[in-house]
């Protein structure tokens, strides 16, 4: 056996110690990930009341980074990540940029409402847990969105429409209809700074309304029911504005055979 020099010994010892540190760090990381996963699968998620005004302002500015749906999620989850930690800290907010433009630009459900529904069902829990609060909040947000002159939130430092902004009622939660009606009323194009500011304000308005609902839920004061449930009376999922697309020729859904 050859003699081991002091230098070789120190190098070997250092490498061994570094290996132990890396191994321990890896074990801690795995434990942290496992803990986050366990918290994410237990409902309801921990929630602390948030300031609706602050939340809306975050959503407005986040819209310019990740657009509507992810902006609403980020506005709430980023604050809860600071206040609580997991499961919010590891939530992949940016992945929900896909909700932009009514999901990949297809003009379906407004991303702001889509993102808000993700938040409500994560925090309050899905119906599989036996609670329908997240479902009710989502449904009532759809009703509020469809029947409110939007946007209602005024940012501290608007990027456009600084003196005045047109408000429109969509009578629908669809991005295509909501944005289209606003563009027609305002005269601004889709790519204009004015339209972008409008949608950022809509995201902020939805974030504000959602925060109000979640705060009421936290206080045990949210006792709403679903305000729009067409499946029963009409036999088909639907919005509230059938005539706008179908005119007077609204199809009738097949009835269940007795």
Order of alpha helices (4+ residues) and beta strands (2+ residues): alpha-alpha-alpha-alpha-alpha-alpha-alpha-alpha
